[in-house]
């Protein structure tokens, strides 16, 4: 038992604890008991009520970030990249804030439609879209479909019974120097067509000759975790030059340019992230210059933030199961979750912070690695983090910035069900996705 637990009155004389505002939702505070609260709800209470691991999502933070994009890009279309995190609630929130929704499969399309998103404000894209998914999108009346291959042109032409707006995905060969798994703007990767290539020219020509396919613009995606806005300015210059060439050859002025997403967020203190006002200025200048140089009329751009909308809104909670001090090595804190609910560490080498959520530690700290429960040596949640030296099994750990690509990438490895999603707002919490149970896993096993 700590002194603060024996003498709570000592807390009033202590310096006010602080959490890094760049990592946590805006409405994150310590309460009078020293517990971390998000959206007015103590995280320890959520862990007690719903069990761990559990995803916590701050609705106000999601809405705040939607409004920030609308503020800094008032003339652009903001399209939420649903692959980052998609539930009916999230789709409803972003649609209410005026965003369109980008989906990558028939499953994501069904969720968006079930949430009441206007089909005309849905964009479908992805590599290798099956015929059934293209058919479902056309029949649902989605606003635009991003063409990623020559095959899709043939399939869409076969299924479209009325004019279908399409975008053509081009790779502008811009290397953002990121992780190889998320560099999507270079020529040598699987998405779209390399800008200026014979395949790209063939694709443009084929779409133009299909009476039911209405080419309304070009699409690109440069990668993920990009914090330098100059890359997007260069993409604008290269793609508007191509749109000018298309106008010259086909007499068709394309009115839309989708620049994708990939805007960086900070996962640990000191990480670089995208500055939205700076990005807005860069895009404005690039549009002015490129349109003037090519004598091209001003067009409407689209941006596809996903991670930048939901990452900081999410916090994942775990229970400490065990603490192991390896002689001559590291200290491991074993949690009751791991790579099933956060595979990003194993996939991309992502780095996270972790803090105790059920109390405010005041004594000495140690450097520890938070590891998961699963049967893999690479099952790490947060390496080299500072945790209290008196940490005990049963305490609650909180890992911030887990709103994006956690639930959507989660698995049932080792037969462990995926965690629930609990939203918080104004001191209240709601279960949005329930915990996956062994019964759920057995329901798919036909024996």
Phi, psi and omega per residue, in radians:
X1 nan 2.386 -3.113
X2 -1.536 2.891 3.111
X3 -1.070 -0.634 -3.123
X4 -1.150 -0.558 3.109
X5 -1.285 -0.559 3.121
X6 -1.360 -0.719 -3.103
X7 -2.202 1.408 -3.128
X8 -0.987 -0.459 -3.101
X9 -1.129 -0.334 3.118
X10 -1.128 -0.407 -3.043
X11 -1.101 -0.581 -3.081
X12 -1.121 -0.413 -3.124
X13 -1.640 0.046 -3.106
X14 -1.611 2.709 3.049
X15 -1.110 2.552 -3.118
X16 -1.172 2.186 3.126
X17 -1.175 2.684 -3.095
X18 -2.314 2.573 3.021
X19 -2.063 2.535 -3.104
X20 -1.137 1.975 -3.068
X21 -1.135 -0.327 -3.140
X22 -1.359 -0.209 -3.078
X23 -1.899 -0.425 -2.990
X24 -1.922 2.765 3.003
X25 -0.986 2.651 -3.090
X26 -1.009 -0.652 -3.087
X27 -1.585 0.891 3.087
X28 -1.941 2.216 -3.092
X29 -2.558 2.959 2.909
X30 -1.687 2.417 3.078
X31 -1.579 -3.057 -3.070
X32 -1.129 -0.338 3.120
X33 -1.639 0.062 3.137
X34 1.440 0.208 3.141
X35 -1.598 2.570 3.085
X36 -1.345 2.315 3.062
X37 -2.092 2.506 3.048
X38 -2.239 2.253 -3.112
X39 1.063 0.461 3.119
X40 1.442 0.145 -3.127
X41 -2.083 2.300 3.105
X42 -1.214 2.245 -3.110
X43 -1.099 -0.612 3.118
X44 -1.089 -0.605 3.104
X45 -1.169 -0.678 3.102
X46 -1.116 -0.742 3.110
X47 -1.061 -0.702 3.132
X48 -1.178 -0.693 -3.044
X49 -1.364 -0.719 -3.012
X50 -1.898 -0.063 -3.097
X51 1.398 3.058 3.126
X52 -2.309 2.752 -0.135
X53 -1.174 2.719 -3.132
X54 -2.588 2.393 3.047
X55 -1.538 2.286 3.050
X56 -1.968 2.316 -3.074
X57 -2.241 2.146 -3.130
X58 -1.521 1.871 -3.108
X59 -1.046 -0.717 -3.113
X60 -1.092 -0.624 3.133
X61 -1.189 -0.694 3.074
X62 -1.047 -0.835 -3.119
X63 -1.153 -0.662 -3.140
X64 -1.083 -0.714 -3.119
X65 -1.282 -0.571 3.003
X66 -1.044 -0.754 -3.105
X67 -1.207 -0.554 3.095
X68 -1.111 -0.738 3.100
X69 -1.147 -0.700 3.111
X70 -1.130 -0.597 -3.128
X71 -1.200 -0.850 -3.024
X72 -1.456 -0.292 3.121
X73 -2.273 1.129 -3.009
X74 -1.135 -0.444 -3.097
X75 -1.721 -0.039 -3.111
X76 -1.693 2.783 2.978
X77 -1.591 2.196 3.099
X78 -1.757 2.090 -3.074
X79 -1.995 2.007 -3.131
X80 -1.237 2.160 3.117
X81 -1.398 1.713 -2.947
X82 -1.190 -0.312 -3.132
X83 -1.096 -0.383 3.103
X84 -1.113 -0.777 3.095
X85 -2.944 2.088 3.139
X86 -2.313 2.056 2.908
X87 -2.347 2.936 3.105
X88 -1.055 -0.652 -3.136
X89 -1.145 -0.832 -3.123
X90 -1.087 -0.769 3.115
X91 -1.040 -0.703 3.115
X92 -1.149 -0.724 3.139
X93 -1.060 -0.875 -3.049
X94 -1.193 -0.608 3.099
X95 -1.151 -0.703 3.101
X96 -1.111 -0.476 3.119
X97 -1.518 0.113 3.033
X98 1.597 0.200 3.137
X99 -1.606 2.598 2.919
X100 -1.432 3.058 -3.082
X101 -2.284 2.292 3.114
X102 -1.816 2.176 3.138
X103 -2.084 2.745 -3.061
X104 -2.111 0.097 -3.107
X105 -2.826 2.950 3.061
X106 -1.142 -0.565 3.110
X107 -1.126 -0.811 3.096
X108 -1.138 -0.625 3.107
X109 -1.077 -0.766 -3.140
X110 -1.064 -0.743 3.141
X111 -1.112 -0.794 -3.132
X112 -1.077 -0.748 3.127
X113 -1.152 -0.698 3.125
X114 -1.117 -0.464 3.111
X115 -1.413 -0.088 3.124
X116 1.565 0.258 3.111
X117 -1.203 2.334 3.109
X118 -1.064 2.114 -3.124
X119 -0.948 -0.565 -3.136
X120 -1.136 -0.304 3.138
X121 -1.833 0.337 3.092
X122 -1.874 2.379 3.078
X123 -2.030 2.289 3.085
X124 -1.858 2.204 2.990
X125 -2.605 3.027 -3.067
X126 2.515 2.869 -3.114
X127 -1.697 2.309 3.088
X128 1.279 0.776 3.129
X129 -1.206 2.151 3.109
X130 -1.146 2.759 -3.139
X131 -1.000 -0.731 -3.108
X132 -1.079 -0.603 3.134
X133 -1.280 -0.691 3.060
X134 -1.092 -0.715 3.130
X135 -1.115 -0.755 3.131
X136 -1.105 -0.703 -3.135
X137 -1.147 -0.776 3.139
X138 -1.105 -0.779 -3.120
X139 -1.181 -0.517 3.104
X140 -1.328 -0.297 -3.136
X141 1.450 0.573 3.136
X142 -1.055 2.586 -3.033
X143 -1.136 -0.847 -3.109
X144 -2.471 2.608 3.038
X145 -2.140 2.256 -3.139
X146 -1.554 2.056 -3.130
X147 -1.417 2.245 -3.049
X148 -2.010 -0.200 -3.108
X149 -2.699 2.881 3.083
X150 -1.127 -0.615 3.133
X151 -1.031 -0.696 -3.112
X152 -1.134 -0.526 3.094
X153 -1.094 -0.794 3.138
X154 -1.118 -0.794 -3.115
X155 -1.138 -0.749 3.137
X156 -1.139 -0.711 3.120
X157 -1.067 -0.540 -3.128
X158 -1.342 -0.560 -3.023
X159 -1.687 -0.394 -3.069
X160 -1.287 2.149 3.100
X161 -1.817 -0.105 3.051
X162 -2.540 2.840 -3.096
X163 -0.958 2.244 -3.140
X164 -2.017 2.127 3.101
X165 -1.229 2.364 3.140
X166 -2.353 2.678 2.960
X167 -2.016 2.617 3.100
X168 -1.881 2.171 -3.119
X169 -1.482 2.133 3.121
X170 -2.086 2.553 3.067
X171 -1.749 1.966 -3.066
X172 -1.389 0.140 3.100
X173 1.011 0.903 3.073
X174 -1.992 2.065 -3.094
X175 -1.647 1.982 -3.097
X176 -1.572 0.100 3.051
X177 1.051 0.633 3.119
X178 -1.716 -2.920 3.079
X179 -1.095 2.415 -3.112
X180 -0.952 -0.510 -3.098
X181 -1.254 -0.292 -3.056
X182 -2.199 0.297 3.052
X183 -1.598 1.758 -3.026
X184 -1.945 0.010 -3.103
X185 -1.726 -0.060 3.124
X186 -1.458 2.883 -3.071
X187 -1.259 -0.671 -3.021
X188 -1.590 1.280 3.059
X189 -2.741 3.066 -2.888
X190 -1.436 -0.264 -2.983
X191 -1.549 2.418 2.948
X192 1.079 -2.651 -3.094
X193 -2.217 2.353 3.074
X194 -1.054 2.286 -3.131
X195 -0.987 2.239 3.109
X196 1.458 -0.052 -3.117
X197 -1.350 2.867 3.096
X198 -1.074 -0.639 3.126
X199 -1.127 -0.696 3.125
X200 -1.149 -0.766 3.119
X201 -1.090 -0.702 3.109
X202 -1.119 -0.743 -3.130
X203 -1.095 -0.789 3.122
X204 -1.038 -0.789 -3.117
X205 -1.105 -0.738 -3.124
X206 -1.147 -0.734 3.126
X207 -1.115 -0.736 -3.128
X208 -1.069 -0.477 -3.099
X209 -1.584 0.001 3.120
X210 -1.697 2.031 -3.046
X211 -1.133 -0.442 -3.102
X212 -1.661 0.000 3.112
X213 -1.919 2.081 -3.085
X214 -1.830 1.733 3.137
X215 -1.279 1.964 -3.075
X216 -1.903 -0.118 3.137
X217 3.041 -3.094 3.106
X218 -1.964 2.726 -3.118
X219 -2.301 2.512 2.999
X220 -2.555 2.805 3.038
X221 -2.530 2.124 -2.987
X222 -1.534 -0.401 -3.086
X223 2.576 -2.845 -3.109
X224 -2.209 2.749 3.131
X225 0.996 0.776 3.113
X226 -1.598 2.175 3.134
X227 -1.959 -0.131 3.121
X228 -1.683 1.926 -3.087
X229 -1.202 -0.279 -3.126
X230 -1.062 -0.503 3.110
X231 -1.045 -0.668 -3.127
X232 -1.252 -0.611 3.062
X233 -1.085 -0.703 3.112
X234 -1.162 -0.655 3.092
X235 -1.085 -0.715 3.099
X236 -1.025 -0.819 -3.101
X237 -1.086 -0.761 -3.100
X238 -1.236 -0.684 -3.073
X239 -1.351 -0.590 3.083
X240 -1.201 -0.583 3.038
X241 -1.062 -0.689 3.103
X242 -1.215 -0.658 3.106
X243 -1.146 -0.581 3.066
X244 -1.162 -0.697 3.100
X245 -1.098 -0.711 3.112
X246 -1.091 -0.703 3.119
X247 -1.099 -0.732 3.139
X248 -1.118 -0.721 -3.048
X249 -1.403 -0.639 -3.014
X250 -1.988 -0.094 -3.106
X251 1.169 0.464 -3.071
X252 -2.132 2.142 3.108
X253 -1.693 1.974 -3.132
X254 -1.380 2.269 -3.018
X255 -1.622 -0.085 -3.013
X256 -2.268 2.533 3.036
X257 -2.399 1.997 -3.135
X258 -1.734 2.049 -3.061
X259 -1.686 0.175 3.091
X260 1.164 -2.817 -3.117
X261 -2.206 -2.215 -3.134
X262 1.539 0.256 -3.086
X263 -1.237 2.232 -3.005
X264 -1.238 2.555 2.968
X265 -2.181 2.796 3.137
X266 -1.550 2.229 3.075
X267 -1.738 -0.480 3.074
X268 -2.360 2.813 -3.120
X269 -0.970 2.250 3.123
X270 1.671 -0.182 3.111
X271 -1.144 2.498 3.067
X272 -1.335 2.544 3.048
X273 -2.463 2.888 -3.086
X274 -1.227 2.328 3.070
X275 -1.665 1.920 -3.033
X276 -1.118 -0.770 3.095
X277 -1.045 -0.673 3.121
X278 -1.173 -0.719 3.093
X279 -1.082 -0.715 3.136
X280 -1.066 -0.747 3.124
X281 -1.138 -0.746 -3.139
X282 -1.077 -0.792 -3.121
X283 -1.153 -0.691 3.136
X284 -1.088 -0.820 3.137
X285 -1.132 -0.723 -3.123
X286 -1.155 -0.695 3.103
X287 -1.113 -0.798 3.122
X288 -1.024 -0.838 -3.074
X289 -1.183 -0.778 -3.083
X290 -1.198 -0.711 3.135
X291 -1.173 -0.695 3.107
X292 -1.145 -0.784 -3.111
X293 -1.083 -0.672 -3.074
X294 -1.730 0.106 -3.095
X295 0.889 0.798 -3.065
X296 -1.905 2.409 -3.118
X297 -1.188 2.653 3.137
X298 -1.039 2.326 -3.116
X299 -2.064 3.053 3.129
X300 -1.736 2.286 3.098
X301 -1.731 2.727 3.029
X302 -2.133 2.520 3.045
X303 -2.149 2.553 -3.056
X304 -2.137 1.157 3.080
X305 -1.279 2.391 3.033
X306 -2.215 -1.178 3.078
X307 -0.943 -0.734 -3.077
X308 -1.175 -0.290 3.105
X309 -1.554 -0.746 -2.948
X310 -1.971 -0.261 -3.021
X311 -1.013 -0.925 -3.076
X312 -1.278 -0.191 3.109
X313 -1.397 -0.204 -3.037
X314 -1.860 2.468 3.037
X315 -2.363 2.327 3.098
X316 -1.882 2.377 -3.106
X317 -1.918 2.446 3.117
X318 -2.345 2.761 2.933
X319 -1.716 2.466 3.000
X320 -1.312 2.175 -3.140
X321 -1.702 -0.675 -3.097
X322 -2.776 2.783 3.082
X323 -2.276 2.183 -3.079
X324 -2.146 2.120 3.066
X325 -1.759 1.905 -3.128
X326 -1.486 2.108 -3.110
X327 -1.046 2.152 -3.105
X328 1.319 0.110 -3.110
X329 -2.340 -2.572 -3.048
X330 -1.541 2.888 2.934
X331 -1.756 2.165 3.140
X332 -1.862 2.269 2.982
X333 -1.827 1.999 -3.088
X334 -1.587 2.151 -3.133
X335 -1.812 2.935 -3.108
X336 -1.572 0.215 3.026
X337 -2.206 -2.609 3.112
X338 2.588 -2.419 -2.991
X339 -1.191 -0.268 3.038
X340 -1.182 -0.716 -3.103
X341 -1.702 -0.269 3.040
X342 -2.496 1.517 3.126
X343 -1.461 -0.007 -3.009
X344 -1.190 -0.507 3.115
X345 -1.143 -0.801 3.136
X346 -1.235 -0.634 -3.080
X347 -1.332 -0.777 -2.964
X348 -2.136 0.004 -3.056
X349 1.238 0.453 -3.106
X350 -1.118 2.624 -3.111
X351 -2.104 2.362 -3.094
X352 -2.243 2.842 3.001
X353 -1.779 2.847 3.070
X354 -2.599 2.419 -3.137
X355 -2.393 2.784 3.025
X356 -1.336 2.280 -3.048
X357 -1.775 -0.350 -3.016
X358 -1.584 -0.104 3.100
X359 -2.787 2.882 3.075
X360 -1.757 1.835 -3.107
X361 -1.176 2.423 -3.119
X362 -2.131 -0.166 -3.089
X363 -1.638 -2.825 -3.126
X364 -1.162 2.719 3.126
X365 -2.062 2.864 3.026
X366 -2.354 2.841 3.086
X367 -1.614 2.225 -3.059
X368 -2.412 2.833 3.015
X369 -1.976 2.130 3.104
X370 -1.486 2.037 -3.106
X371 -1.970 2.757 -3.112
X372 -1.596 -3.113 -3.046
X373 -1.603 -0.091 -2.937
X374 -1.537 2.806 -3.001
X375 -1.447 1.041 3.099
X376 -2.525 2.337 3.106
X377 -1.130 -0.484 3.140
X378 -1.490 0.175 -3.129
X379 -1.402 1.434 -3.102
X380 -2.086 2.417 3.085
X381 -1.765 -0.740 -3.115
X382 -2.705 2.074 -3.106
X383 -1.698 2.480 3.010
X384 0.967 0.959 3.086
X385 -1.897 2.710 -3.133
X386 -1.600 2.082 3.136
X387 -2.253 2.729 -3.108
X388 -1.102 2.465 -3.130
X389 -1.143 -0.409 3.141
X390 -1.695 0.406 3.116
X391 -1.012 2.458 -3.063
X392 -2.253 2.645 3.002
X393 -0.982 2.471 -3.123
X394 1.723 -0.297 3.120
X395 -1.313 2.843 -3.055
X396 -1.790 2.209 3.027
X397 -1.790 2.472 3.089
X398 -2.072 2.257 3.094
X399 -1.968 2.001 -3.091
X400 -1.425 2.952 3.063
X401 1.080 0.844 -3.116
X402 -2.080 0.436 -3.124
X403 -1.390 -0.378 -3.047
X404 -1.951 2.353 3.044
X405 1.047 0.588 3.004
X406 -1.952 -1.183 3.048
X407 -1.001 -0.720 -3.050
X408 -1.253 -0.396 3.116
X409 -1.825 -0.011 -3.047
X410 -1.123 2.648 -3.121
X411 -2.280 3.141 3.098
X412 -2.020 0.608 3.117
X413 -0.970 2.511 -3.074
X414 1.116 0.266 3.115
X415 1.220 0.472 3.123
X416 -1.799 2.200 -3.111
X417 -1.191 2.744 -3.136
X418 -1.309 2.620 -3.060
X419 -1.245 2.845 3.022
X420 -1.379 2.874 2.998
X421 -1.988 2.166 3.134
X422 -2.032 2.096 3.102
X423 -1.595 2.602 3.112
X424 -2.233 2.554 3.067
X425 -2.974 2.291 3.052
X426 0.926 0.727 3.049
X427 1.409 0.111 -3.130
X428 -2.181 2.665 3.111
X429 -2.215 2.658 -3.119
X430 -2.405 2.382 3.073
X431 -1.404 2.006 -3.094
X432 -1.705 -0.678 3.046
X433 -2.244 2.201 -3.126
X434 -1.403 2.837 3.104
X435 -1.161 2.436 3.085
X436 -1.372 2.313 -3.017
X437 -1.902 2.879 3.017
X438 -0.976 -0.576 3.097
X439 -1.101 -0.644 3.082
X440 -1.092 -0.724 -3.125
X441 -1.171 -0.711 3.136
X442 -1.197 -0.467 -3.075
X443 -1.096 -0.455 -3.134
X444 -1.596 -0.216 -3.073
X445 -1.583 1.908 -3.058
X446 -1.543 0.011 3.070
X447 1.271 nan nan
